Each structure stands twice: as structure tokens, then as C-alpha cells.
Amino acid sequence: MRVGVTGVLVALFTLPLPVAHAQKQQRPAHSTDAGASIPLPADAIRRLRSGDLAAVRTALDDVRVSGKSGSSAVATILELLRKGLPPPLTRAAVAALGDTESEAASETLAWYARNRNAEIRRDAVEALAKTRGAAAMTALRAGLSDADSGVRSQSAIGLGTIKAKQAVPDLLTALEHNVLEAAAPIGELCVADQCDRLASKLGSMPFGAVTAGLYQVLFRPSREVPDDFKKSVIDRVRELATPEANQFLQGVQSKWPATGSRQVKLAIDHAVTATRGAYGSSQTDPSL
């Protein structure tokens, strides 16, 4: 079970930006229904090349709405960025590249993830979570130590989106430096001692942040996270004996699937009962 959170003056880089051709895409960001997207207007690329900034803006908007159908415009947008655009159009172009979900844009977006303007960097890391690929993962990992908190947070979320298991050590370090959005991706992707390192933050870091990750851990398949470890997580939360612990446990209890581990379910039930008397906690056990 996956839980679902969280984004202008700019100088363009003097180094040449890479220009690539569109590649195979994933699901579009904007679609009329699952698996369908709005075709890119026939004149969109002509407008992108027109030199008329108003026309360029409307074409970029059309690319965004078209989602992966706008991938035919990726090479042209990359060329525009290489030549240089006014700051508002730069941001619009970065966002449009993200909405095409084209990995062909990732290398260029990675350059913008290092731009001196924080808003541009935020736009770029958000787009990279959609375009994916090796360049995206490298840039998102670097973004975890960005000077801007928004870039750090969005980079953590992006690494979870692209399922970057290699980045879990970086995410753990980021969490320890108060990038709280790193907890949920850690919970989705961690293994063995990594999951234990997350659980060890209970009591020393904000409860809601840590349990955002532990919630993910608890609902992962047993082949990924053993039931014994899940029970140890429940025990750690129960030992806090706080209202927040009780509320968290009740939330897990209410969502536990009928096909889920019976042993873990019993541990949850016992923990809910044990923490029910915590000051301010709910007096209603959802299992009753």
C-alpha cells in the first residue's frame, strides 16, 4: 500500500546544454483518461520556433496539456533552452519537459537542477521525477544537500517516485539533517538495517515524519519486509505510550488488509489496546 506528499530572476548556464531527441515515454501527466492524452496541436512546434514569446508560451502550455503526446516537441524545447529564454519562459519550458515524461530531457533538466535560482532548481527536480533515468537519479541525489529546503524536500520525494533504492543511504543522511520528506521514500525502499535505522528515529525525531516512513514499511509485502521486523516496529511505537502512538496504531489497524499477516494484525491489536489509555488518545478501538 502506498501513501500518498509536496513547490525569478535567473542566469542561464554558460556551458552548452545537451540537446537530445525524444525517447519512449511513460504515462502522461495530463490525460483525458487513463492511458490517453490530448494530441499536440499541429502548429505547436512552429510556434515554439517562431521567436514570438507569446506564441512560445502558448505552445509550451499545449505541450504540458498534451503530456506524453508532447514528446515530439522535446528536442525543440531543449534547443530553445540552449539558446536562452527569459526567466518566466525558462520555468515554463522546464515544467513542460517534465510533463512530457521524456527521459530525453533528463540531462538538460539536471543542468537546471544546479541553477543559481532556487525556483528554477525546484522546478527542475520536480520535472526530473517525471522524466527519470540515470541523470535524473544523480541530480535528485545531489538535490538532497541543496541550500534550498524546497529543493531538498522535492528531491527526496522524487527519489521515492522513481524508486531509487540506491539512494536510500543518501535519504537516511538527509533525514538526519531534517529533510523530513525523506522518511516516506525510505520506508518504501529500505532493506534490513536501513529500515531499522529509520525505526530507531522514533523518539528522537518528529513522530509524524518517522511514522510516515514506518507506515510504508508495515504495508510492504512480507517478502520485502519480514513479519518479525514489522512486529518489532509495532512494539517500538507501543512503547512510546503517547496519544500520537495510539492514533498511529489505530490508523494502521483500520487499514490492515484482510489478507495481511495474522501475526502482525495481532501485534497491532494488542498495541492499540495497550496505548488506549494514553492521555488524549481515542477511546474507541476500530477493531471492536
C-alpha positions as CSV (number, residue, x, y, z in Angstrom):
1,M,0.0,0.0,0.0
2,R,1.4,3.3,-1.0
3,V,0.7,6.5,0.8
4,G,0.3,9.1,-0.9
5,V,3.1,14.3,-0.2
6,T,4.7,18.5,-1.6
7,G,6.9,23.6,-5.0
8,V,12.5,34.9,-10.8
9,L,15.4,36.1,-12.0
10,V,17.8,33.5,-13.4
11,A,21.0,33.4,-15.3
12,L,21.3,30.6,-17.8
13,F,24.4,28.4,-17.7
14,T,27.3,29.5,-19.9
15,L,28.2,25.9,-20.6
16,P,26.3,24.4,-23.6
17,L,23.2,22.4,-22.6
18,P,22.9,19.0,-24.1
19,V,20.2,18.6,-26.7
20,A,18.6,15.2,-27.3
21,H,15.8,13.6,-29.2
22,A,12.6,12.3,-27.6
23,Q,12.5,8.7,-26.4
24,K,9.9,6.3,-25.3
25,Q,7.6,7.8,-22.6
26,Q,5.7,6.8,-19.5
27,R,2.2,7.7,-18.5
28,P,1.3,11.4,-19.3
29,A,0.9,13.9,-16.5
30,H,-2.3,15.3,-18.1
31,S,-4.7,13.0,-19.8
32,T,-8.3,12.8,-20.7
33,D,-8.5,9.3,-19.2
34,A,-6.1,6.5,-18.1
35,G,-3.7,5.7,-21.0
36,A,-5.0,8.6,-23.2
37,S,-3.6,12.1,-23.8
38,I,-4.5,15.2,-25.7
39,P,-2.7,15.3,-29.1
40,L,-0.2,18.1,-29.5
41,P,-1.6,20.8,-31.9
42,A,-0.1,20.5,-35.3
43,D,1.3,24.1,-35.2
44,A,2.9,23.8,-31.7
45,I,6.4,23.2,-32.9
46,R,6.1,26.0,-35.4
47,R,5.1,28.4,-32.6
48,L,8.0,27.2,-30.5
49,R,10.3,28.1,-33.3
50,S,8.6,31.4,-34.2
51,G,10.6,33.7,-32.0
52,D,7.4,35.3,-30.8
53,L,7.5,34.9,-27.0
54,A,3.7,35.0,-26.6
55,A,3.4,32.2,-29.2
56,V,6.2,30.2,-27.5
57,R,4.3,30.4,-24.2
58,T,1.1,29.1,-25.7
59,A,3.0,26.3,-27.3
60,L,4.6,25.3,-24.0
61,D,1.2,25.3,-22.4
62,D,-0.1,23.0,-25.1
63,V,2.9,20.7,-24.5
64,R,2.0,20.5,-20.8
65,V,-1.6,19.7,-21.5
66,S,-0.6,17.1,-24.1
67,G,1.5,15.1,-21.6
68,K,3.5,12.3,-23.4
69,S,1.9,13.3,-26.7
70,G,4.0,16.4,-26.4
71,S,7.2,14.4,-26.6
72,S,7.6,15.3,-30.3
73,A,8.4,18.9,-29.1
74,V,11.1,17.9,-26.6
75,A,14.1,18.4,-28.9
76,T,12.7,21.9,-29.9
77,I,12.3,22.9,-26.3
78,L,15.8,21.8,-25.5
79,E,17.1,23.9,-28.3
80,L,15.2,26.9,-27.0
81,L,16.8,26.4,-23.6
82,R,20.2,26.1,-25.1
83,K,19.8,29.4,-26.9
84,G,18.3,31.1,-23.8
85,L,14.8,32.2,-22.8
86,P,13.5,34.9,-20.4
87,P,13.1,33.6,-16.8
88,P,9.4,33.0,-16.9
89,L,9.6,31.1,-20.2
90,T,12.6,29.1,-18.8
91,R,10.4,27.9,-15.9
92,A,7.5,27.1,-18.3
93,A,9.9,25.2,-20.6
94,V,11.3,23.2,-17.6
95,A,7.8,22.3,-16.4
96,A,6.7,21.3,-20.0
97,L,9.7,19.0,-20.3
98,G,8.6,17.3,-17.1
99,D,5.1,16.8,-18.2
100,T,6.2,15.0,-21.4
101,E,7.9,12.4,-19.1
102,S,10.6,12.1,-21.7
103,E,13.9,10.7,-20.4
104,A,15.5,12.6,-23.3
105,A,15.0,15.8,-21.3
106,S,16.7,14.5,-18.1
107,E,20.2,15.5,-18.8
108,T,19.2,19.1,-19.6
109,L,16.9,19.2,-16.6
110,A,19.8,18.1,-14.4
111,W,21.7,21.2,-15.5
112,Y,18.8,23.3,-14.4
113,A,18.7,21.5,-11.1
114,R,22.1,23.3,-10.4
115,N,20.9,26.7,-11.5
116,R,21.6,29.6,-9.1
117,N,17.9,30.5,-8.8
118,A,16.1,28.3,-6.3
119,E,12.8,28.4,-8.0
120,I,14.3,27.1,-11.2
121,R,16.0,24.3,-9.2
122,R,12.7,23.3,-7.6
123,D,11.0,23.2,-11.0
124,A,13.9,21.1,-12.4
125,V,13.9,18.5,-9.6
126,E,10.1,18.2,-9.8
127,A,10.4,17.6,-13.5
128,L,13.2,15.1,-13.1
129,A,11.0,12.9,-11.0
130,K,8.8,12.5,-14.1
131,T,11.5,12.2,-16.8
132,R,13.5,9.6,-14.8
133,G,16.7,7.9,-15.9
134,A,20.3,7.8,-14.6
135,A,20.8,11.6,-15.0
136,A,17.6,12.2,-13.0
137,M,18.6,10.0,-10.2
138,T,22.1,11.6,-9.9
139,A,20.6,15.1,-9.9
140,L,18.0,14.2,-7.3
141,R,20.6,12.7,-5.0
142,A,22.6,15.8,-5.3
143,G,19.5,17.9,-4.6
144,L,19.2,16.3,-1.1
145,S,22.0,18.6,0.0
146,D,20.8,21.7,-1.8
147,A,20.9,25.1,0.0
148,D,17.2,25.5,-0.5
149,S,14.8,23.5,1.7
150,G,12.2,23.2,-1.1
151,V,14.8,21.6,-3.4
152,R,15.8,19.2,-0.7
153,S,12.3,18.2,0.0
154,Q,11.3,17.8,-3.6
155,S,14.4,15.8,-4.3
156,A,13.6,13.3,-1.5
157,I,10.0,12.9,-2.8
158,G,11.3,12.5,-6.4
159,L,13.7,9.7,-5.3
160,G,10.8,7.8,-3.9
161,T,8.8,8.4,-7.1
162,I,11.5,6.9,-9.3
163,K,12.1,4.0,-6.8
164,A,15.8,4.8,-6.4
165,K,16.8,2.1,-4.0
166,Q,20.4,3.0,-4.5
167,A,19.7,6.4,-2.9
168,V,18.4,5.1,0.5
169,P,21.7,5.8,2.3
170,D,21.5,9.4,0.9
171,L,17.9,9.6,2.0
172,L,18.8,8.4,5.5
173,T,21.5,11.1,5.8
174,A,19.1,13.7,4.5
175,L,16.5,12.6,7.1
176,E,19.1,13.0,9.9
177,H,19.7,16.6,8.6
178,N,15.9,17.3,9.0
179,V,14.8,16.7,5.4
180,L,11.6,15.1,6.9
181,E,10.1,14.3,3.5
182,A,12.8,11.6,3.1
183,A,11.1,9.3,5.7
184,A,8.3,8.0,3.4
185,P,10.7,7.2,0.5
186,I,13.0,5.4,2.9
187,G,10.0,3.4,4.2
188,E,9.1,2.4,0.6
189,L,12.6,1.4,-0.4
190,C,14.6,0.3,2.6
191,V,16.0,-3.1,3.4
192,A,17.1,-4.8,6.6
193,D,19.4,-2.4,8.6
194,Q,18.1,0.6,6.6
195,C,14.6,0.0,7.8
196,D,15.9,-0.5,11.4
197,R,17.8,2.8,11.1
198,L,14.6,4.5,10.2
199,A,12.7,2.9,13.1
200,S,15.5,4.0,15.5
201,K,14.5,7.6,14.9
202,L,11.3,7.1,17.0
203,G,11.6,9.4,20.0
204,S,14.4,11.5,18.6
205,M,12.8,13.0,15.5
206,P,9.2,14.3,14.9
207,F,6.8,11.4,15.3
208,G,4.7,12.2,12.2
209,A,7.8,12.3,10.0
210,V,9.2,9.0,11.2
211,T,5.9,7.2,11.1
212,A,5.2,8.4,7.6
213,G,8.1,6.0,6.7
214,L,7.2,3.3,9.1
215,Y,3.6,3.2,7.7
216,Q,5.2,2.3,4.3
217,V,7.3,-0.4,6.0
218,L,4.3,-2.0,7.7
219,F,2.3,-2.3,4.5
220,R,5.0,-3.7,2.3
221,P,4.9,-7.4,1.3
222,S,6.4,-9.9,3.8
223,R,8.8,-11.0,1.1
224,E,10.3,-7.5,1.3
225,V,10.0,-6.8,5.0
226,P,9.7,-9.8,7.3
227,D,6.7,-10.0,9.7
228,D,9.1,-10.2,12.7
229,F,10.5,-6.8,11.8
230,K,7.0,-5.4,11.4
231,K,6.1,-6.6,14.8
232,S,9.2,-5.0,16.2
233,V,8.2,-1.7,14.7
234,I,4.7,-2.1,16.3
235,D,6.4,-2.8,19.7
236,R,8.6,0.3,19.4
237,V,5.6,2.5,18.7
238,R,3.6,0.9,21.5
239,E,6.5,1.6,24.0
240,L,6.1,5.3,23.4
241,A,2.7,5.1,25.1
242,T,1.6,8.5,23.7
243,P,-1.6,9.7,22.2
244,E,0.1,10.0,18.8
245,A,1.3,6.4,19.1
246,N,-2.2,5.3,19.8
247,Q,-3.6,7.3,16.9
248,F,-1.0,5.9,14.5
249,L,-1.6,2.4,15.6
250,Q,-5.4,2.8,15.2
251,G,-4.8,4.1,11.7
252,V,-2.7,1.1,10.8
253,Q,-5.3,-1.2,12.4
254,S,-8.1,0.3,10.4
255,K,-6.2,-0.1,7.1
256,W,-4.8,-3.6,7.7
257,P,-5.9,-5.8,4.8
258,A,-7.9,-8.9,5.4
259,T,-5.3,-10.9,3.6
260,G,-2.5,-9.4,5.7
261,S,-0.3,-11.2,8.2
262,R,-2.4,-12.5,11.1
263,Q,0.6,-12.3,13.4
264,V,1.2,-8.7,12.6
265,K,-2.5,-8.0,13.0
266,L,-2.5,-9.4,16.5
267,A,0.5,-7.3,17.4
268,I,-1.3,-4.2,16.1
269,D,-4.4,-5.1,18.1
270,H,-2.5,-5.6,21.3
271,A,-0.6,-2.4,20.8
272,V,-3.8,-0.4,20.3
273,T,-5.2,-1.8,23.5
274,A,-2.0,-1.1,25.4
275,T,-1.8,2.5,24.3
276,R,-5.6,3.3,24.5
277,G,-5.2,4.8,28.0
278,A,-2.6,7.4,26.8
279,Y,-3.7,10.9,27.7
280,G,-5.8,12.4,25.0
281,S,-6.0,9.2,22.8
282,S,-9.1,7.9,21.2
283,Q,-11.1,5.7,23.4
284,T,-12.6,3.7,20.5
285,D,-10.8,0.7,19.2
286,P,-11.6,0.3,15.5
287,S,-11.3,-3.4,15.8
288,L,-14.2,-3.7,18.3
